[in-house]
Amino acid sequence: MAGSESAGSVAVGNAAGALRSFFLDGPAGRLEALLNEGRDEAPFATVVCHPHPKGGGTMHNKVVYHAAKVFSGLGWPVLRFNFRGTGLSEGEHDGAAEVEDVRTALGWVADAYEKPIVAAGFSFGAAMGLRAALDFPGIAGFAALGLPTHAEGRDYAYPYFPSLPFPTLFVSGDRDRYAPLEQLRSVTAAAASPSELVLIAGGDHFFLGQLPAMQATLGEWLHTRFLKDF
């Protein structure tokens, strides 16, 4: 089974289902994971990917946490995990091989719930998550928060965007220093339809002071794109 579960889970009660801590068997060793189990009747499940570990990113990052709350508020199963070399996850940071960590997480959720997946990621997590989701079966959509296009003197290219086979939401602050506006518009415009770019006025890369606006944008997209028939 893809991304099998290791022993050592701990369950905590939660209004939208039990909150469970455990480990996934990843390609570079165990991956620390946190699951909100959601409701049995939920039509979708999700995986939310965290930002760059070298910048302090973990599955407990504020943007990741607040995005996950939008999904769990709908009663969907939500899996967060730490990339290799982060927190209690084994292995070492690579910068590209983390795509396989995402595939491990997606595989676990697909096997555990047998539901279509609407995934999400913030910053580095958006980049790794989109690449992993590109050719993963059962992905219904992806929300990319704070997608980086330029950092530390380097441009980030996404040549596979025209081939994305699912609806994509891009949400960024209009003052994101890692995504200059014209460059961000050019990059996201190449994404296959249906895709949408929403800019949060006054928002920086971390949506400082704008987390409710990010949540509202994400929630509206989920309701409009995925829940209108439920």
FENJO-V233683 format. One record per helix or strand. SS is the DSSP state (A for helix, B for strand). FROM is the first residue (numbers start at 1). TO is the last residue. If there is no record, write none. Layout:
# FENJO-V233683
ss:from:to
SS:FROM:TO
SS:FROM:TO
This chain:
# FENJO-V233683
ss:from:to
B:5:12
B:19:26
B:29:36
B:44:49
A:53:55
A:62:73
B:77:81
A:98:113
B:116:122
A:124:134
B:139:145
B:150:151
B:154:155
A:161:163
B:167:173
A:181:189
B:195:200
A:211:226
